[in-house]
Amino acid sequence: RDRRETKKLVRRLRQREEQIVSTLEDLDAKREQIEHELADPSVYTDGDASRRRAHELRRLSERSEALTSEWEEVTEELASFDEDE
């Protein structure tokens, strides 16, 4: 790869890393909100609502795990460019 292509790739990786971190922060905030709601015993008076919240919590956790894996891949790739310089 020539230097210009490498810089372009590193820039794209850094942008993706920023996007992932931002999305993870949003997901964490939503998870905390749902966990707080689920901690309130009154939420369980409506079975459908509590199931929806629990399902949403699982979905957010799965998305967070997938993004964390992608973030690890991106940071490893970025580290390999840092070592090359």
C-alpha positions in Angstrom: 0.0 0.0 0.0 1.2 3.4 -0.6 1.2 6.0 2.1 -1.8 7.9 0.9 -4.0 4.7 0.8 -2.8 3.8 4.3 -3.7 7.3 5.7 -7.1 7.0 4.1 -7.7 3.6 5.6 -6.5 4.7 9.1 -8.8 7.8 8.9 -11.8 5.5 8.0 -10.9 3.1 10.8 -10.7 6.0 13.3 -14.1 7.3 12.2 -15.6 3.9 12.5 -14.1 3.6 16.0 -15.7 6.9 17.0 -19.1 5.8 15.6 -18.9 2.5 17.5 -17.9 4.2 20.8 -20.8 6.7 20.4 -23.3 4.0 19.7 -22.1 1.9 22.6 -22.5 4.9 24.9 -26.1 5.3 23.6 -26.8 1.6 24.1 -25.5 1.6 27.6 -27.7 4.6 28.5 -30.8 2.8 27.1 -29.8 -0.4 28.9 -29.5 1.5 32.2 -32.9 3.1 31.7 -34.6 -0.2 31.0 -32.8 -1.9 34.0 -34.0 1.0 36.2 -37.6 0.4 34.9 -37.3 -3.3 35.5 -36.2 -2.7 39.0 -39.6 -1.1 39.8 -42.0 -3.9 40.9 -44.9 -2.0 39.5 -43.7 -2.6 35.9 -44.6 -6.3 36.4 -48.3 -5.6 36.8 -48.4 -5.4 33.0 -46.9 -8.7 31.8 -46.7 -7.6 28.1 -44.9 -4.4 29.0 -42.4 -6.1 31.3 -41.7 -8.8 28.6 -41.2 -6.1 26.0 -38.7 -4.3 28.2 -36.9 -7.6 29.0 -36.8 -8.4 25.3 -35.5 -4.9 24.5 -32.8 -5.3 27.2 -31.6 -8.6 25.6 -31.6 -7.0 22.1 -29.5 -4.0 23.4 -27.1 -6.4 25.1 -26.7 -8.5 21.9 -26.1 -5.3 19.8 -23.6 -4.1 22.4 -21.7 -7.4 22.3 -21.5 -7.3 18.5 -20.3 -3.7 18.5 -17.7 -4.4 21.2 -16.3 -7.3 19.1 -16.2 -4.9 16.0 -14.5 -2.2 18.2 -11.8 -4.7 19.2 -11.2 -5.6 15.6 -10.9 -2.0 14.6 -8.6 -1.1 17.4 -6.4 -4.1 16.7 -6.1 -3.0 13.0 -5.4 0.5 14.1 -2.7 -0.7 16.4 -1.0 -2.6 13.6 -0.7 0.6 11.6 0.8 2.4 14.7 3.4 -0.3 14.9 4.2 0.1 11.2 5.0 3.8 11.6 
